[in-house]
């Protein structure tokens, strides 16, 4: 337990534990990276369903230009590039599952549904009793939000003022 961050009473309560140093301060990572191709991209084969999922998760993404969509996909690809090949295949497969799953209930693929039905499909899969499905929806949601909100113009639009220097930049 990090003793430096504890108050006096908490330090007394945890005195029997061996003190250990606090973890170092986390440093912010710049929101944009240099444009470099990803060796094994995940999204090109599932671009249409991914964009439909993105529009469902972040409806404001409808305002994105072609360049904005490219930036969103580039940010997601760079994040996925840090994952093992197995995980990247699973993400691609899960997007395909989400594309075809609504066919059973609505008679249309995910990209063929209106916004309300798309939201209902993601909600149903996100609330499924199968943990893997819930994690898949959660993971895709996080990737889409990363790709959208990490774009500098979007961050400025919503007033996000994070800086790699942390609080020092605000002083």
N, C-alpha and C positions, 0 to 999 in steps of 0.2 A: 504494500500500500504506500502511496506517495505521501510521506510524512509532511512535506513542506506545505501542501495545500490544505491540511487539516487544521481545524481550530484546536484550542488548548484541550477542551474536554474530549474531543475525538482522538487526539494524540494519546491522552491518558487511557481511553478505552482500548486503544489498539497498541498499547505499549508492549504487549507480549509478542507482537509481530515484529519480525526483523525489518528495520527500516530499509527502504530502497529509494534510489533517486527517482525524481519525477521524470516522466518521459519528456523528451525535448519538445520544444514548441514546433507545431506543424507550420510549414511554410506554404503559402498559396502558390498554385501553379497558374501560369498565364492561361487566359481563356482560349486563346487561339494558338495553334501550332503552325509550323512551317508547312506549306503545301507539299506533300510528298505522297506518292502513290502507296497504297496498302498492298502488300504482296498477294494476299488471297482475300479479296473482298467478299463480304457476306451478302450485301444488299442487292446487287444488280439483278439476280434471278427473281427476287421477291420485292422489287421496287414498288410496284403498284399497291400490293397489300400493305407494305410497310408505310407508305404515305397515307393510306386510308386509316391505318391504326394511329399514325401521328396526328391526323386531323381529328380523330375521335378523342385522343388524350389531351391534345392542346388545340382547341378549335381556332385559336388566334393564328395558327400556322397557315390558315387559308390565305392570309395576307402576304405570305412569303413569295418572293419572285423566284424565278428559276435559279438564280444565283444563291438565294437564301436556302432553297431546298438542297442544292449541292453542298452548301456549307453544313447544313444539318446532317446530311448523310456522311459527309467527310468526318465530322466530329464523332459520329456514332461508329464509323468504320475504324477510326483511330483508337477508340476505346475498346472495340472488339478485337483489334489486332493484338492487344495485350493479353488476351485470353487464349487458352489452349485450343487447338484445332477442333477438338471434340465439342467444346462449348460453342464455338462458332457454328458448327454444323447443327447443333441443337437449336440455336436461335433461328437459323434459317428454316429448319423443320417446323418449329413451333409457329412461325409466321405462316407457313403453308397450311398447317392444321387450322389456324384461325381463319385463313382464307376459305377453306372448304367446309368447316364445321357448320356454318349457318345454312348450308344447303339442306341439311337434314330437317331443320325447323321452318325456315322461311322460303326454301326453294330457290335461293339465290346465294351467290358467294358473298363474302364480306365486302368486296369492292362494289357489289351490286346493290347493297343495302343503303337506306337513307341513314342520316346521322343518328336518329333516335334508336333505330334497330341496331346500329353498330354499337352504340353505347350499351344497350341491353345485352348484346352478345358478350362484350368485354366484361360487363358487370357479372353476368352469369358464370363465365369461365373464371373470373377473379374470385368468385365466392364458391367455387366448386369444392366438393369434399376432398378432392385429390390435391394434395399439397403441391405436387409438381406443376399442376395447371395454375394454381394461385401464384406460385413463384414465377412462372413464365410470364404471366400478365404483369406482375409487379416489375419484373426485370425489363420488359419491353417499355413499360411506362417510364421507368427511370432513364432508359436510353433515349427515349423521345424527348423527355424533359431536358436532359443534358444537351442533346443536339439543338434544341430550340433556344433555351435560356442562356446557353454559353456563347451565343453569337453576340458580338459586341454591340450591334445596333439594338438588339432586343434588350440586353442588359441595361443599356442607357435609357431605353424607352420606359422600362419599369422602375428606373431609379436605383439600380443595383450599383453600388459604389465600391465594391471590393477591390482591394489593391494588393499586389504581392508583398508589399512592405507592411501590411497589417495596419494596426492602429497608428503606427508612426506616420503614415501618409496623411492621416486626418489631423495631426497636430500642427 
